[in-house]
Amino acid sequence: MKAMELVGLNTKWYRYQNRLTQEQFANKTKFKMAYISTIENGDANLTCKNIDNIAKTFGIKVNLLFAEDTAKKAKVLPKRVDLYNN
């Protein structure tokens, strides 16, 4: 997987683990909600500052956003966090 895809999928993974919708996560990071979707789809060319912001929001180390094992798990998550919570 490419770096942008890894960060995107891991962002989705940790967002789901924290039971956050994209809107809630956008509010915490101060990103626009559409940007969250772009990140999670692996289409955002993130700056180091934004990667640091994502990791800080989740309370994790930056390197975890590049982990392939959790990225693979994120591929099977449902489209919406409220479906995941049921």
PDB file of N, CA, C and O in Angstrom:
ATOM      1  N   MET A   1       0.833  -1.184   0.000  1.00  0.00           N
ATOM      2  CA  MET A   1       0.000   0.000   0.000  1.00  0.00           C
ATOM      3  C   MET A   1       0.879   1.249   0.000  1.00  0.00           C
ATOM      4  O   MET A   1       1.980   1.253   0.549  1.00  0.00           O
ATOM      5  N   LYS A   2       0.376   2.286  -0.616  1.00  0.00           N
ATOM      6  CA  LYS A   2       1.085   3.561  -0.634  1.00  0.00           C
ATOM      7  C   LYS A   2       0.825   4.314   0.666  1.00  0.00           C
ATOM      8  O   LYS A   2      -0.149   4.040   1.368  1.00  0.00           O
ATOM      9  N   ALA A   3       1.698   5.261   0.981  1.00  0.00           N
ATOM     10  CA  ALA A   3       1.620   5.999   2.243  1.00  0.00           C
ATOM     11  C   ALA A   3       0.273   6.694   2.424  1.00  0.00           C
ATOM     12  O   ALA A   3      -0.305   6.643   3.510  1.00  0.00           O
ATOM     13  N   MET A   4      -0.235   7.341   1.374  1.00  0.00           N
ATOM     14  CA  MET A   4      -1.510   8.058   1.501  1.00  0.00           C
ATOM     15  C   MET A   4      -2.647   7.101   1.818  1.00  0.00           C
ATOM     16  O   MET A   4      -3.545   7.435   2.590  1.00  0.00           O
ATOM     17  N   GLU A   5      -2.613   5.918   1.228  1.00  0.00           N
ATOM     18  CA  GLU A   5      -3.655   4.918   1.497  1.00  0.00           C
ATOM     19  C   GLU A   5      -3.527   4.393   2.926  1.00  0.00           C
ATOM     20  O   GLU A   5      -4.533   4.216   3.614  1.00  0.00           O
ATOM     21  N   LEU A   6      -2.303   4.146   3.371  1.00  0.00           N
ATOM     22  CA  LEU A   6      -2.086   3.666   4.741  1.00  0.00           C
ATOM     23  C   LEU A   6      -2.604   4.666   5.766  1.00  0.00           C
ATOM     24  O   LEU A   6      -3.331   4.301   6.690  1.00  0.00           O
ATOM     25  N   VAL A   7      -2.228   5.920   5.597  1.00  0.00           N
ATOM     26  CA  VAL A   7      -2.672   6.945   6.545  1.00  0.00           C
ATOM     27  C   VAL A   7      -4.192   7.076   6.504  1.00  0.00           C
ATOM     28  O   VAL A   7      -4.837   7.218   7.543  1.00  0.00           O
ATOM     29  N   GLY A   8      -4.752   7.030   5.317  1.00  0.00           N
ATOM     30  CA  GLY A   8      -6.202   7.146   5.188  1.00  0.00           C
ATOM     31  C   GLY A   8      -6.948   6.016   5.865  1.00  0.00           C
ATOM     32  O   GLY A   8      -7.885   6.251   6.627  1.00  0.00           O
ATOM     33  N   LEU A   9      -6.538   4.806   5.592  1.00  0.00           N
ATOM     34  CA  LEU A   9      -7.206   3.650   6.199  1.00  0.00           C
ATOM     35  C   LEU A   9      -7.006   3.606   7.707  1.00  0.00           C
ATOM     36  O   LEU A   9      -7.922   3.255   8.450  1.00  0.00           O
ATOM     37  N   ASN A  10      -5.812   3.962   8.158  1.00  0.00           N
ATOM     38  CA  ASN A  10      -5.564   3.972   9.601  1.00  0.00           C
ATOM     39  C   ASN A  10      -6.315   5.097  10.288  1.00  0.00           C
ATOM     40  O   ASN A  10      -6.735   4.945  11.435  1.00  0.00           O
ATOM     41  N   THR A  11      -6.493   6.215   9.616  1.00  0.00           N
ATOM     42  CA  THR A  11      -7.315   7.288  10.164  1.00  0.00           C
ATOM     43  C   THR A  11      -8.737   6.780  10.355  1.00  0.00           C
ATOM     44  O   THR A  11      -9.354   7.006  11.396  1.00  0.00           O
ATOM     45  N   LYS A  12      -9.244   6.098   9.349  1.00  0.00           N
ATOM     46  CA  LYS A  12     -10.590   5.520   9.451  1.00  0.00           C
ATOM     47  C   LYS A  12     -10.646   4.510  10.598  1.00  0.00           C
ATOM     48  O   LYS A  12     -11.587   4.517  11.391  1.00  0.00           O
ATOM     49  N   TRP A  13      -9.638   3.647  10.681  1.00  0.00           N
ATOM     50  CA  TRP A  13      -9.598   2.626  11.730  1.00  0.00           C
ATOM     51  C   TRP A  13      -9.678   3.264  13.113  1.00  0.00           C
ATOM     52  O   TRP A  13     -10.516   2.876  13.928  1.00  0.00           O
ATOM     53  N   TYR A  14      -8.815   4.236  13.381  1.00  0.00           N
ATOM     54  CA  TYR A  14      -8.796   4.849  14.706  1.00  0.00           C
ATOM     55  C   TYR A  14     -10.031   5.713  14.955  1.00  0.00           C
ATOM     56  O   TYR A  14     -10.468   5.836  16.099  1.00  0.00           O
ATOM     57  N   ARG A  15     -10.590   6.300  13.932  1.00  0.00           N
ATOM     58  CA  ARG A  15     -11.836   7.044  14.092  1.00  0.00           C
ATOM     59  C   ARG A  15     -12.944   6.097  14.539  1.00  0.00           C
ATOM     60  O   ARG A  15     -13.724   6.424  15.434  1.00  0.00           O
ATOM     61  N   TYR A  16     -13.011   4.928  13.916  1.00  0.00           N
ATOM     62  CA  TYR A  16     -14.025   3.929  14.308  1.00  0.00           C
ATOM     63  C   TYR A  16     -13.766   3.413  15.719  1.00  0.00           C
ATOM     64  O   TYR A  16     -14.707   3.214  16.487  1.00  0.00           O
ATOM     65  N   GLN A  17     -12.517   3.197  16.062  1.00  0.00           N
ATOM     66  CA  GLN A  17     -12.193   2.721  17.409  1.00  0.00           C
ATOM     67  C   GLN A  17     -12.607   3.737  18.475  1.00  0.00           C
ATOM     68  O   GLN A  17     -12.938   3.373  19.603  1.00  0.00           O
ATOM     69  N   ASN A  18     -12.581   5.007  18.097  1.00  0.00           N
ATOM     70  CA  ASN A  18     -12.984   6.078  19.012  1.00  0.00           C
ATOM     71  C   ASN A  18     -14.455   6.432  18.873  1.00  0.00           C
ATOM     72  O   ASN A  18     -14.943   7.379  19.490  1.00  0.00           O
ATOM     73  N   ARG A  19     -15.165   5.641  18.037  1.00  0.00           N
ATOM     74  CA  ARG A  19     -16.609   5.823  17.848  1.00  0.00           C
ATOM     75  C   ARG A  19     -16.970   7.251  17.421  1.00  0.00           C
ATOM     76  O   ARG A  19     -17.938   7.830  17.913  1.00  0.00           O
ATOM     77  N   LEU A  20     -16.182   7.802  16.504  1.00  0.00           N
ATOM     78  CA  LEU A  20     -16.405   9.153  16.005  1.00  0.00           C
ATOM     79  C   LEU A  20     -16.950   9.126  14.587  1.00  0.00           C
ATOM     80  O   LEU A  20     -16.487   8.347  13.754  1.00  0.00           O
ATOM     81  N   THR A  21     -17.919   9.965  14.318  1.00  0.00           N
ATOM     82  CA  THR A  21     -18.343  10.161  12.931  1.00  0.00           C
ATOM     83  C   THR A  21     -17.303  11.046  12.255  1.00  0.00           C
ATOM     84  O   THR A  21     -16.445  11.629  12.917  1.00  0.00           O
ATOM     85  N   GLN A  22     -17.389  11.138  10.947  1.00  0.00           N
ATOM     86  CA  GLN A  22     -16.470  12.034  10.244  1.00  0.00           C
ATOM     87  C   GLN A  22     -16.669  13.471  10.712  1.00  0.00           C
ATOM     88  O   GLN A  22     -15.705  14.225  10.841  1.00  0.00           O
ATOM     89  N   GLU A  23     -17.911  13.844  10.963  1.00  0.00           N
ATOM     90  CA  GLU A  23     -18.197  15.204  11.427  1.00  0.00           C
ATOM     91  C   GLU A  23     -17.572  15.466  12.796  1.00  0.00           C
ATOM     92  O   GLU A  23     -16.973  16.520  13.012  1.00  0.00           O
ATOM     93  N   GLN A  24     -17.705  14.524  13.712  1.00  0.00           N
ATOM     94  CA  GLN A  24     -17.113  14.683  15.043  1.00  0.00           C
ATOM     95  C   GLN A  24     -15.592  14.761  14.960  1.00  0.00           C
ATOM     96  O   GLN A  24     -14.962  15.569  15.641  1.00  0.00           O
ATOM     97  N   PHE A  25     -15.010  13.909  14.113  1.00  0.00           N
ATOM     98  CA  PHE A  25     -13.562  13.915  13.944  1.00  0.00           C
ATOM     99  C   PHE A  25     -13.106  15.231  13.315  1.00  0.00           C
ATOM    100  O   PHE A  25     -12.078  15.783  13.708  1.00  0.00           O
ATOM    101  N   ALA A  26     -13.856  15.729  12.351  1.00  0.00           N
ATOM    102  CA  ALA A  26     -13.530  17.011  11.720  1.00  0.00           C
ATOM    103  C   ALA A  26     -13.532  18.127  12.762  1.00  0.00           C
ATOM    104  O   ALA A  26     -12.658  18.994  12.742  1.00  0.00           O
ATOM    105  N   ASN A  27     -14.491  18.113  13.656  1.00  0.00           N
ATOM    106  CA  ASN A  27     -14.553  19.136  14.706  1.00  0.00           C
ATOM    107  C   ASN A  27     -13.340  19.062  15.630  1.00  0.00           C
ATOM    108  O   ASN A  27     -12.815  20.093  16.049  1.00  0.00           O
ATOM    109  N   LYS A  28     -12.901  17.862  15.945  1.00  0.00           N
ATOM    110  CA  LYS A  28     -11.750  17.691  16.843  1.00  0.00           C
ATOM    111  C   LYS A  28     -10.434  18.122  16.178  1.00  0.00           C
ATOM    112  O   LYS A  28      -9.558  18.684  16.834  1.00  0.00           O
ATOM    113  N   THR A  29     -10.305  17.854  14.877  1.00  0.00           N
ATOM    114  CA  THR A  29      -9.062  18.172  14.168  1.00  0.00           C
ATOM    115  C   THR A  29      -9.058  19.566  13.569  1.00  0.00           C
ATOM    116  O   THR A  29      -8.005  20.079  13.189  1.00  0.00           O
ATOM    117  N   LYS A  30     -10.240  20.185  13.483  1.00  0.00           N
ATOM    118  CA  LYS A  30     -10.425  21.484  12.821  1.00  0.00           C
ATOM    119  C   LYS A  30     -10.261  21.370  11.301  1.00  0.00           C
ATOM    120  O   LYS A  30     -10.003  22.363  10.621  1.00  0.00           O
ATOM    121  N   PHE A  31     -10.412  20.144  10.776  1.00  0.00           N
ATOM    122  CA  PHE A  31     -10.421  19.922   9.325  1.00  0.00           C
ATOM    123  C   PHE A  31     -11.865  20.027   8.839  1.00  0.00           C
ATOM    124  O   PHE A  31     -12.797  19.850   9.623  1.00  0.00           O
ATOM    125  N   LYS A  32     -12.049  20.308   7.574  1.00  0.00           N
ATOM    126  CA  LYS A  32     -13.385  20.276   6.979  1.00  0.00           C
ATOM    127  C   LYS A  32     -13.792  18.809   6.823  1.00  0.00           C
ATOM    128  O   LYS A  32     -12.950  17.939   6.603  1.00  0.00           O
ATOM    129  N   MET A  33     -15.090  18.553   6.939  1.00  0.00           N
ATOM    130  CA  MET A  33     -15.575  17.181   6.863  1.00  0.00           C
ATOM    131  C   MET A  33     -15.233  16.543   5.514  1.00  0.00           C
ATOM    132  O   MET A  33     -14.901  15.359   5.463  1.00  0.00           O
ATOM    133  N   ALA A  34     -15.310  17.300   4.439  1.00  0.00           N
ATOM    134  CA  ALA A  34     -14.973  16.758   3.116  1.00  0.00           C
ATOM    135  C   ALA A  34     -13.508  16.330   3.061  1.00  0.00           C
ATOM    136  O   ALA A  34     -13.160  15.381   2.359  1.00  0.00           O
ATOM    137  N   TYR A  35     -12.650  17.034   3.804  1.00  0.00           N
ATOM    138  CA  TYR A  35     -11.230  16.685   3.841  1.00  0.00           C
ATOM    139  C   TYR A  35     -11.032  15.354   4.567  1.00  0.00           C
ATOM    140  O   TYR A  35     -10.160  14.572   4.189  1.00  0.00           O
ATOM    141  N   ILE A  36     -11.819  15.091   5.590  1.00  0.00           N
ATOM    142  CA  ILE A  36     -11.739  13.810   6.299  1.00  0.00           C
ATOM    143  C   ILE A  36     -12.036  12.668   5.332  1.00  0.00           C
ATOM    144  O   ILE A  36     -11.341  11.651   5.327  1.00  0.00           O
ATOM    145  N   SER A  37     -13.061  12.842   4.524  1.00  0.00           N
ATOM    146  CA  SER A  37     -13.400  11.821   3.533  1.00  0.00           C
ATOM    147  C   SER A  37     -12.262  11.626   2.541  1.00  0.00           C
ATOM    148  O   SER A  37     -11.936  10.494   2.183  1.00  0.00           O
ATOM    149  N   THR A  38     -11.660  12.713   2.100  1.00  0.00           N
ATOM    150  CA  THR A  38     -10.533  12.638   1.161  1.00  0.00           C
ATOM    151  C   THR A  38      -9.354  11.905   1.785  1.00  0.00           C
ATOM    152  O   THR A  38      -8.696  11.101   1.124  1.00  0.00           O
ATOM    153  N   ILE A  39      -9.090  12.182   3.059  1.00  0.00           N
ATOM    154  CA  ILE A  39      -8.006  11.495   3.776  1.00  0.00           C
ATOM    155  C   ILE A  39      -8.288  10.001   3.829  1.00  0.00           C
ATOM    156  O   ILE A  39      -7.436   9.189   3.470  1.00  0.00           O
ATOM    157  N   GLU A  40      -9.494   9.638   4.280  1.00  0.00           N
ATOM    158  CA  GLU A  40      -9.827   8.226   4.465  1.00  0.00           C
ATOM    159  C   GLU A  40      -9.874   7.454   3.160  1.00  0.00           C
ATOM    160  O   GLU A  40      -9.683   6.238   3.156  1.00  0.00           O
ATOM    161  N   ASN A  41     -10.123   8.133   2.063  1.00  0.00           N
ATOM    162  CA  ASN A  41     -10.112   7.481   0.748  1.00  0.00           C
ATOM    163  C   ASN A  41      -8.701   7.355   0.186  1.00  0.00           C
ATOM    164  O   ASN A  41      -8.512   6.781  -0.886  1.00  0.00           O
ATOM    165  N   GLY A  42      -7.712   7.886   0.898  1.00  0.00           N
ATOM    166  CA  GLY A  42      -6.325   7.791   0.457  1.00  0.00           C
ATOM    167  C   GLY A  42      -5.976   8.764  -0.643  1.00  0.00           C
ATOM    168  O   GLY A  42      -5.001   8.561  -1.367  1.00  0.00           O
ATOM    169  N   ASP A  43      -6.766   9.827  -0.780  1.00  0.00           N
ATOM    170  CA  ASP A  43      -6.555  10.801  -1.852  1.00  0.00           C
ATOM    171  C   ASP A  43      -5.932  12.103  -1.370  1.00  0.00           C
ATOM    172  O   ASP A  43      -5.682  12.991  -2.184  1.00  0.00           O
ATOM    173  N   ALA A  44      -5.676  12.245  -0.084  1.00  0.00           N
ATOM    174  CA  ALA A  44      -5.120  13.483   0.458  1.00  0.00           C
ATOM    175  C   ALA A  44      -3.605  13.368   0.574  1.00  0.00           C
ATOM    176  O   ALA A  44      -3.080  12.415   1.150  1.00  0.00           O
ATOM    177  N   ASN A  45      -2.919  14.350   0.019  1.00  0.00           N
ATOM    178  CA  ASN A  45      -1.467  14.423   0.165  1.00  0.00           C
ATOM    179  C   ASN A  45      -1.194  15.258   1.414  1.00  0.00           C
ATOM    180  O   ASN A  45      -1.007  16.473   1.339  1.00  0.00           O
ATOM    181  N   LEU A  46      -1.175  14.590   2.546  1.00  0.00           N
ATOM    182  CA  LEU A  46      -1.110  15.251   3.850  1.00  0.00           C
ATOM    183  C   LEU A  46       0.262  15.841   4.149  1.00  0.00           C
ATOM    184  O   LEU A  46       1.291  15.297   3.748  1.00  0.00           O
ATOM    185  N   THR A  47       0.256  16.959   4.859  1.00  0.00           N
ATOM    186  CA  THR A  47       1.499  17.524   5.362  1.00  0.00           C
ATOM    187  C   THR A  47       1.868  16.809   6.655  1.00  0.00           C
ATOM    188  O   THR A  47       1.027  16.151   7.268  1.00  0.00           O
ATOM    189  N   CYS A  48       3.099  16.936   7.059  1.00  0.00           N
ATOM    190  CA  CYS A  48       3.529  16.356   8.337  1.00  0.00           C
ATOM    191  C   CYS A  48       2.726  16.965   9.480  1.00  0.00           C
ATOM    192  O   CYS A  48       2.390  16.271  10.440  1.00  0.00           O
ATOM    193  N   LYS A  49       2.421  18.240   9.388  1.00  0.00           N
ATOM    194  CA  LYS A  49       1.638  18.919  10.418  1.00  0.00           C
ATOM    195  C   LYS A  49       0.260  18.274  10.572  1.00  0.00           C
ATOM    196  O   LYS A  49      -0.213  18.070  11.690  1.00  0.00           O
ATOM    197  N   ASN A  50      -0.385  17.954   9.436  1.00  0.00           N
ATOM    198  CA  ASN A  50      -1.702  17.323   9.492  1.00  0.00           C
ATOM    199  C   ASN A  50      -1.627  15.897  10.010  1.00  0.00           C
ATOM    200  O   ASN A  50      -2.518  15.459  10.738  1.00  0.00           O
ATOM    201  N   ILE A  51      -0.592  15.172   9.654  1.00  0.00           N
ATOM    202  CA  ILE A  51      -0.405  13.816  10.176  1.00  0.00           C
ATOM    203  C   ILE A  51      -0.202  13.865  11.687  1.00  0.00           C
ATOM    204  O   ILE A  51      -0.766  13.052  12.419  1.00  0.00           O
ATOM    205  N   ASP A  52       0.604  14.820  12.154  1.00  0.00           N
ATOM    206  CA  ASP A  52       0.796  15.002  13.593  1.00  0.00           C
ATOM    207  C   ASP A  52      -0.532  15.321  14.282  1.00  0.00           C
ATOM    208  O   ASP A  52      -0.809  14.809  15.367  1.00  0.00           O
ATOM    209  N   ASN A  53      -1.345  16.161  13.657  1.00  0.00           N
ATOM    210  CA  ASN A  53      -2.641  16.543  14.207  1.00  0.00           C
ATOM    211  C   ASN A  53      -3.554  15.330  14.346  1.00  0.00           C
ATOM    212  O   ASN A  53      -4.224  15.171  15.366  1.00  0.00           O
ATOM    213  N   ILE A  54      -3.582  14.480  13.331  1.00  0.00           N
ATOM    214  CA  ILE A  54      -4.415  13.272  13.375  1.00  0.00           C
ATOM    215  C   ILE A  54      -3.964  12.362  14.517  1.00  0.00           C
ATOM    216  O   ILE A  54      -4.783  11.904  15.314  1.00  0.00           O
ATOM    217  N   ALA A  55      -2.658  12.106  14.591  1.00  0.00           N
ATOM    218  CA  ALA A  55      -2.131  11.240  15.648  1.00  0.00           C
ATOM    219  C   ALA A  55      -2.419  11.821  17.030  1.00  0.00           C
ATOM    220  O   ALA A  55      -2.812  11.090  17.938  1.00  0.00           O
ATOM    221  N   LYS A  56      -2.229  13.115  17.194  1.00  0.00           N
ATOM    222  CA  LYS A  56      -2.487  13.766  18.484  1.00  0.00           C
ATOM    223  C   LYS A  56      -3.958  13.646  18.863  1.00  0.00           C
ATOM    224  O   LYS A  56      -4.278  13.392  20.024  1.00  0.00           O
ATOM    225  N   THR A  57      -4.848  13.826  17.904  1.00  0.00           N
ATOM    226  CA  THR A  57      -6.284  13.722  18.166  1.00  0.00           C
ATOM    227  C   THR A  57      -6.648  12.340  18.703  1.00  0.00           C
ATOM    228  O   THR A  57      -7.484  12.217  19.599  1.00  0.00           O
ATOM    229  N   PHE A  58      -6.021  11.305  18.155  1.00  0.00           N
ATOM    230  CA  PHE A  58      -6.292   9.945  18.604  1.00  0.00           C
ATOM    231  C   PHE A  58      -5.456   9.534  19.818  1.00  0.00           C
ATOM    232  O   PHE A  58      -5.717   8.499  20.431  1.00  0.00           O
ATOM    233  N   GLY A  59      -4.455  10.340  20.164  1.00  0.00           N
ATOM    234  CA  GLY A  59      -3.583   9.993  21.290  1.00  0.00           C
ATOM    235  C   GLY A  59      -2.675   8.819  20.968  1.00  0.00           C
ATOM    236  O   GLY A  59      -2.389   7.985  21.827  1.00  0.00           O
ATOM    237  N   ILE A  60      -2.220   8.764  19.708  1.00  0.00           N
ATOM    238  CA  ILE A  60      -1.347   7.665  19.277  1.00  0.00           C
ATOM    239  C   ILE A  60      -0.043   8.221  18.717  1.00  0.00           C
ATOM    240  O   ILE A  60       0.072   9.416  18.445  1.00  0.00           O
ATOM    241  N   LYS A  61       0.936   7.338  18.551  1.00  0.00           N
ATOM    242  CA  LYS A  61       2.194   7.724  17.908  1.00  0.00           C
ATOM    243  C   LYS A  61       1.980   7.777  16.399  1.00  0.00           C
ATOM    244  O   LYS A  61       1.195   7.006  15.846  1.00  0.00           O
ATOM    245  N   VAL A  62       2.676   8.680  15.748  1.00  0.00           N
ATOM    246  CA  VAL A  62       2.531   8.892  14.310  1.00  0.00           C
ATOM    247  C   VAL A  62       2.759   7.604  13.513  1.00  0.00           C
ATOM    248  O   VAL A  62       2.056   7.356  12.533  1.00  0.00           O
ATOM    249  N   ASN A  63       3.718   6.794  13.915  1.00  0.00           N
ATOM    250  CA  ASN A  63       4.037   5.592  13.148  1.00  0.00           C
ATOM    251  C   ASN A  63       2.855   4.633  13.030  1.00  0.00           C
ATOM    252  O   ASN A  63       2.801   3.840  12.090  1.00  0.00           O
ATOM    253  N   LEU A  64       1.908   4.694  13.968  1.00  0.00           N
ATOM    254  CA  LEU A  64       0.742   3.816  13.888  1.00  0.00           C
ATOM    255  C   LEU A  64      -0.158   4.159  12.704  1.00  0.00           C
ATOM    256  O   LEU A  64      -0.940   3.318  12.259  1.00  0.00           O
ATOM    257  N   LEU A  65      -0.059   5.369  12.197  1.00  0.00           N
ATOM    258  CA  LEU A  65      -0.849   5.747  11.018  1.00  0.00           C
ATOM    259  C   LEU A  65      -0.297   5.126   9.737  1.00  0.00           C
ATOM    260  O   LEU A  65      -0.922   5.215   8.680  1.00  0.00           O
ATOM    261  N   PHE A  66       0.869   4.499   9.833  1.00  0.00           N
ATOM    262  CA  PHE A  66       1.486   3.852   8.675  1.00  0.00           C
ATOM    263  C   PHE A  66       1.512   2.324   8.792  1.00  0.00           C
ATOM    264  O   PHE A  66       2.174   1.657   7.998  1.00  0.00           O
ATOM    265  N   ALA A  67       0.802   1.771   9.768  1.00  0.00           N
ATOM    266  CA  ALA A  67       0.797   0.323  10.011  1.00  0.00           C
ATOM    267  C   ALA A  67      -0.113  -0.402   9.027  1.00  0.00           C
ATOM    268  O   ALA A  67      -1.277  -0.036   8.862  1.00  0.00           O
ATOM    269  N   GLU A  68       0.416  -1.416   8.382  1.00  0.00           N
ATOM    270  CA  GLU A  68      -0.358  -2.159   7.384  1.00  0.00           C
ATOM    271  C   GLU A  68      -1.407  -3.074   8.012  1.00  0.00           C
ATOM    272  O   GLU A  68      -2.458  -3.301   7.413  1.00  0.00           O
ATOM    273  N   ASP A  69      -1.143  -3.601   9.202  1.00  0.00           N
ATOM    274  CA  ASP A  69      -2.099  -4.545   9.795  1.00  0.00           C
ATOM    275  C   ASP A  69      -3.435  -3.873  10.104  1.00  0.00           C
ATOM    276  O   ASP A  69      -4.489  -4.435   9.806  1.00  0.00           O
ATOM    277  N   THR A  70      -3.407  -2.695  10.687  1.00  0.00           N
ATOM    278  CA  THR A  70      -4.673  -2.011  10.973  1.00  0.00           C
ATOM    279  C   THR A  70      -5.302  -1.447   9.700  1.00  0.00           C
ATOM    280  O   THR A  70      -6.526  -1.363   9.595  1.00  0.00           O
ATOM    281  N   ALA A  71      -4.476  -1.065   8.742  1.00  0.00           N
ATOM    282  CA  ALA A  71      -5.012  -0.573   7.458  1.00  0.00           C
ATOM    283  C   ALA A  71      -5.824  -1.671   6.778  1.00  0.00           C
ATOM    284  O   ALA A  71      -6.883  -1.402   6.210  1.00  0.00           O
ATOM    285  N   LYS A  72      -5.332  -2.899   6.834  1.00  0.00           N
ATOM    286  CA  LYS A  72      -6.064  -4.021   6.237  1.00  0.00           C
ATOM    287  C   LYS A  72      -7.388  -4.255   6.947  1.00  0.00           C
ATOM    288  O   LYS A  72      -8.394  -4.561   6.307  1.00  0.00           O
ATOM    289  N   LYS A  73      -7.392  -4.112   8.262  1.00  0.00           N
ATOM    290  CA  LYS A  73      -8.631  -4.267   9.029  1.00  0.00           C
ATOM    291  C   LYS A  73      -9.636  -3.174   8.670  1.00  0.00           C
ATOM    292  O   LYS A  73     -10.842  -3.421   8.633  1.00  0.00           O
ATOM    293  N   ALA A  74      -9.142  -1.984   8.409  1.00  0.00           N
ATOM    294  CA  ALA A  74     -10.020  -0.852   8.097  1.00  0.00           C
ATOM    295  C   ALA A  74     -10.756  -1.040   6.776  1.00  0.00           C
ATOM    296  O   ALA A  74     -11.823  -0.463   6.567  1.00  0.00           O
ATOM    297  N   LYS A  75     -10.188  -1.842   5.891  1.00  0.00           N
ATOM    298  CA  LYS A  75     -10.822  -2.066   4.582  1.00  0.00           C
ATOM    299  C   LYS A  75     -12.187  -2.733   4.700  1.00  0.00           C
ATOM    300  O   LYS A  75     -13.016  -2.591   3.802  1.00  0.00           O
ATOM    301  N   VAL A  76     -12.436  -3.446   5.775  1.00  0.00           N
ATOM    302  CA  VAL A  76     -13.702  -4.172   5.919  1.00  0.00           C
ATOM    303  C   VAL A  76     -14.707  -3.454   6.827  1.00  0.00           C
ATOM    304  O   VAL A  76     -15.786  -3.981   7.096  1.00  0.00           O
ATOM    305  N   LEU A  77     -14.358  -2.271   7.291  1.00  0.00           N
ATOM    306  CA  LEU A  77     -15.285  -1.516   8.127  1.00  0.00           C
ATOM    307  C   LEU A  77     -16.466  -1.033   7.286  1.00  0.00           C
ATOM    308  O   LEU A  77     -16.318  -0.779   6.091  1.00  0.00           O
ATOM    309  N   PRO A  78     -17.632  -0.908   7.911  1.00  0.00           N
ATOM    310  CA  PRO A  78     -18.794  -0.390   7.176  1.00  0.00           C
ATOM    311  C   PRO A  78     -18.590   1.076   6.801  1.00  0.00           C
ATOM    312  O   PRO A  78     -17.694   1.744   7.316  1.00  0.00           O
ATOM    313  N   LYS A  79     -19.425   1.555   5.908  1.00  0.00           N
ATOM    314  CA  LYS A  79     -19.313   2.932   5.422  1.00  0.00           C
ATOM    315  C   LYS A  79     -19.590   3.959   6.504  1.00  0.00           C
ATOM    316  O   LYS A  79     -19.002   5.041   6.493  1.00  0.00           O
ATOM    317  N   ARG A  80     -20.476   3.640   7.438  1.00  0.00           N
ATOM    318  CA  ARG A  80     -20.878   4.626   8.445  1.00  0.00           C
ATOM    319  C   ARG A  80     -20.568   4.132   9.843  1.00  0.00           C
ATOM    320  O   ARG A  80     -20.763   2.957  10.154  1.00  0.00           O
ATOM    321  N   VAL A  81     -20.086   5.030  10.683  1.00  0.00           N
ATOM    322  CA  VAL A  81     -19.726   4.668  12.053  1.00  0.00           C
ATOM    323  C   VAL A  81     -20.950   4.230  12.868  1.00  0.00           C
ATOM    324  O   VAL A  81     -20.813   3.394  13.762  1.00  0.00           O
ATOM    325  N   ASP A  82     -22.135   4.769  12.585  1.00  0.00           N
ATOM    326  CA  ASP A  82     -23.307   4.368  13.361  1.00  0.00           C
ATOM    327  C   ASP A  82     -23.685   2.912  13.079  1.00  0.00           C
ATOM    328  O   ASP A  82     -24.297   2.265  13.929  1.00  0.00           O
ATOM    329  N   LEU A  83     -23.337   2.393  11.918  1.00  0.00           N
ATOM    330  CA  LEU A  83     -23.569   0.977  11.632  1.00  0.00           C
ATOM    331  C   LEU A  83     -22.599   0.112  12.424  1.00  0.00           C
ATOM    332  O   LEU A  83     -22.935  -0.999  12.834  1.00  0.00           O
ATOM    333  N   TYR A  84     -21.404   0.625  12.633  1.00  0.00           N
ATOM    334  CA  TYR A  84     -20.371  -0.090  13.368  1.00  0.00           C
ATOM    335  C   TYR A  84     -20.728  -0.194  14.848  1.00  0.00           C
ATOM    336  O   TYR A  84     -20.360  -1.165  15.509  1.00  0.00           O
ATOM    337  N   ASN A  85     -21.437   0.797  15.367  1.00  0.00           N
ATOM    338  CA  ASN A  85     -21.772   0.838  16.789  1.00  0.00           C
ATOM    339  C   ASN A  85     -22.878  -0.132  17.169  1.00  0.00           C
ATOM    340  O   ASN A  85     -23.057  -0.416  18.353  1.00  0.00           O
ATOM    341  N   ASN A  86     -23.621  -0.644  16.207  1.00  0.00           N
ATOM    342  CA  ASN A  86     -24.744  -1.553  16.520  1.00  0.00           C
ATOM    343  C   ASN A  86     -24.257  -2.927  16.882  1.00  0.00           C
ATOM    344  O   ASN A  86     -25.063  -3.811  17.172  1.00  0.00           O
TER     345      ASN A  86
END
